[in-house]
C-alpha cells in the first residue's frame, strides 16, 4: 500500500511538472511576441523593453522556466494582460461558484444515471433499457451549448419555472447543473447497467433470492450497494469532463465561475487568464484521477493495487 | 468524449484482417447504423452539391428576409428554415455550413488519426526509452481538458478554417494513440510476430505487413467515433467565438451569432443545433456498430 501510494504520488507530481512545461511553452514561446500583446500597439520601444525585462524574457530559456515554475509553486499565476489584477486572485474569487455547480452536476448525474442504470438492468430489454441506449448516445453527441439553450428555452422562457440565468438561489442552480451533468449521466447509466447485470448473476444474489427474500430487498440490500461502490469511486474522473463543460455552461447561464472567467478572457484574448484556468483544470484532473485511484481500493477491496 | 472507455478490459486483437464487403453487409442489418449512414450521406451530398442546392445566396442580406421591425423571419414558404438576424437565408447557410463541418471533421480527424497512430504504434512496438517518453507525453496531454487546450491554442493562433482543424487535431490524437499503444504492445508479444523477428524480418516490414493490418479495424472504429468528437469540438469553439470566423458559415458560429435572440427566434439556435446533434450522433452510432462488427471481443453497448 505504502509503495503504491508513493509511486502514484510520484507519477502525479511528474505529470504536474510536465503540465507546467507545456503551459510555459504555450504562454511564453508560442505567441509571436507576448510583450507586444501586453504593451499594446501604441507602446514605445522603451516600454516594450521594460516589460520584456520585467517578465524576464531577456533571460536564458531555462532560467525563464525556473522563474515561471517558482512563481507557480508560490501560487502566482501571472497577471492578466487587460485587467490589472493577479490571475490567481481572479480565479480564487470565482472558484466557489464553479465548485457549487460541479456539486450540483454530480448530484444530477448520479441521480439520473444510477436510477436509469438500475431500472434498465432489472428490466433488461424493457422500455427504460431502450431509453437508456438512446439517452446515452444523445448525451455524448449533443453539443452542451445547445442543451443549455434548449433547457433555458423550455424551462425558463416558456414554462417560467426557473430564472433565465444568474446566480444566488437554488433555482438558479438547477438548469446549469442539469446541463453539466447530462453527459456524465449517460456514462453512469451505462456503467451502472453493466455492473448491475454482472452483480445480479452472482451466487450471493441467488442465495438471497432462494432464502425467500423479496425482490425489492434483494435489490436494495444486496445488489445495488455492491454495484454502486466501484462506480461512485469514479467521481474523481468526472472532473475532466466538467472542466471543459463549465466554460460553455457558465457562459450560457451567466454563472460567475472560472468557466465564465475563461470565456470572458477568450473574448478579449487575455491569454494568462485562459492559461491559468487551463492549468488549474489540469491540476484538478490529475488530483481527481489520483483520488479516484486511491479511493477505489478502499471502497472496494476487490480492486487490486498495481 | 466517445462511448467506450479504452482502459477497461484486456486489449483485444482481431485475428484476421477485415474484409470491407462483409462489414458493409453486416452494417446494413443494423437499423441504427443504417440511419446513421443515411444522415452522413445526406450531409455529404449537401456539402458537395452546396452551390446547386442552396435556394438563396448564403451571404445575401435579403430585404424581404426581415420584418418591418427588423426581426428575423420564422420558417416560411420562401425561406424554409427562416432567416437570421441579418435577413440571410438559414437553410442556405446551413448547407454551406455542412461543408465547414465536414472539411474540419475529415481534415482534423484525419490528422489526429495519423498523429495518434504514429505515436501509439511507435511507442507500442519499440518501447524502450522512445516508447516511454511518447506515452508519458500522451498521458500528459490527457490530463488537459480537451476543450480548454483547444481554446488556448485557438486564442494563440487566431484561427482560420485550417488552423481550427489543426488545433482540433493537436487535441484529439491522444485517445487513439493510447488505444493503439495497448494493442500494438500485445500484438508485438504474439508468437507470429516473434517468429517473423527470428526469421530476420526488419521492423518496418513487420510493422507494415503484420502489425498494421491487425490494427486497421481499431483505427477505422476510432476514426469514425473521432469525427463525432471533432464535429462537436468545432461547433463548440465556433460557438465560443474562436472557431471558424464569420462570414464563413459553420453550424457553431450560426448559433454564436444568433444566440442572444433564442427566446424570440428559437429556430436560429435549434435548427443548426439539431444539425450538429444529428451529424455527431450519426458518426457515434456508426462507430459503435463498426466496433461491434469488427471487434467481437470488445462489446460495446450491448454488454
Interface residues (C-beta under 8 A of the other chain):
Chain A: X14 X15 X18 X19 X22 X26 X30 X31 X133 X136 X137 X138 X140 X141 X142 X143 X144 X145 X146 X149 X150 X152 X153 X157 X183 X190 X194 X197 X240 X241 X243 X244 X245 X247 X248 X251 X252 X262 X263 X266 X267 X269 X271 X274 X275 X277 X278 X281 X282 X285 X286 X289
Chain B: X1 X2 X3 X136 X137 X139 X140 X141 X143 X144 X145 X146 X147 X148 X149 X151 X152 X153 X155 X156 X228 X232 X235 X236 X239 X240 X241 X242 X252 X255 X259 X262 X263 X266 X269 X270 X273 X276 X277 X280 X281 X284 X285 X288 X301 X303
